[in-house]
Amino acid sequence: MKFQTTLATILLSVSILGTASPVKADTVQARCDVYPKGEDQVSSSGLCTFSQRQGVVGIQLQNGKRYDLTPVGDEPGNYIDQDGQAAYRQEGLGDQGQIYRLAQESIYVYWDTAPY
């Protein structure tokens, strides 16, 4: 009887593990170019971490600066940043990345990390 219970437990464990789906990543390594507002010269460029969870966007720059953008309203792409300032996601990079316009700067997030 103990053998049957052990066997049933093993079979149940294997079937649960075999059907578990992998968790999809919501954080990726990217390349970020930061431009001061109204400028066309990049102030910093380098690797960054981009994350998105339930619409909330996080961008962590290599220099330690972090941006947290929380969606607001019904229109996609409208956010407030960690300081309560308006921020917007803008088109323009296609499938190459995303652009975020903040109160004091713009962040271009590229999925391709080259040349870093």
N, C-alpha and C positions, 0 to 999 in steps of 0.2 A: 504494500500500500504506500509506503514511504517513497519507493522508487517511482510510482505513478505520479505522486504529488510533485516530486522533484522534476520529473520529465515534463509535466504540464507547466510548471513554472518556467522552465528553460524555454519551452516552445512559445509561451506567451511573451517572454522577454525578447526573444529573437523576432517574433512577428511585430512587436511594437517598434523595435529599433529598425527593422527593415522597411517600415512604412513611414517613418518620421521624415518629413521633408526638411531640407536644409534651409536655414534662415538666410534671407537675402540681405546682402550688405547694403547699408544706407550711408556708409562713409567711404570716400574714395580719396586717393592721393591725386592732386591736381597741380596745375601751375597757375599762380595768381599774379596779375599785373595790377598795381594800384596807381591811380592817377589822382592828383589833387583836383578838386572841383574846378572845372573850366580850363584845365591844362591839357596839353597834348603830349607832355613829357612824363614818362613813367617815374614815380618816386621810389618804387620798389618792385622787384620782380623776383620770384622764386617759388619753390615748392610750397604747397599749402595743403590743408586737409579740408575737404568739403563734405558736409553731412546734411542730411535732410530726414527729419522724423516728423510725421504727422503735419507736414507743411512748414514746420519750423526749420530754418536754414542756419547752419553754423559754418563759419569760415575761419579757420585757424591758420594764420600766417606763420612762416618759418621764424620770424623775428619775435614771436610770442603774442602779437596782437590778435585779438579774437573779435569776431562780429557775430552777433546773434540776432537773427531777423525773424520776427513773429508775424504771421499773416494777419491782415485786418480786412474787414469788409467782405463783400461778395465777389469782388473782381480778383482774379488770379494775378499774382505778381505785385500786389500791394502789401507792404510790410511796415512795421516799426522796428527800429533797432534797439539795442540794449539801453540807449539813452532816451528812448521815447520819441526819437526823430523819425520822420517819414523816410522810407526807402522803397525802391522800385526795382523789379526785375525787368530788363529791357531785352528785346530781341536784337539780333545783329550778328551773332556768331554761329547761327544754325546749329548743326549737331557737333560743332567744335567746342562749345562751351556756353556760358551764360554771362550776362553783364548785370551788375547790381549798382544802382545809382543811390548813393547815400548823401546825407546833408553836406559833408565836407569832402567826399572823395567818390571815385568810381572804382569798382573792383571787377576786373575781367578774369573769369575763371575758365581755364582751358583744360579739357579732359586729357590732352596729350601733355605729358610732363617734360617733353624735350625742350630745351637742350639739357635739362638738369638730370 
